[in-house]
Amino acid sequence: MLRREAFSAEPTAASTIPFSQAQASAARMREDRVPVAAGDALAILLHAARTNRAWLDDFADETIMVSRDLYELMLAYRQIAFESNRQAA
């Protein structure tokens, strides 16, 4: 299991984030789950899969939450992709 380093919410002189946003960010970093844009996560995971990164296997059984419309799209895509693979074989 990965451990997160302590995250300081103290603003620096160069900080452009208001302290209240920094506090909120620090609170999110302490949670077990954090929001990530799908595009960011997909880009990283796709790169990791293409380059056969071993750490990706460590998370193969993780549950991820997606919106209902994305889930339905994924189901439809899987069905179409598998059907086209069967027809090509």
Beta strands, then each sheet from edge to edge (+ up, - down):
end
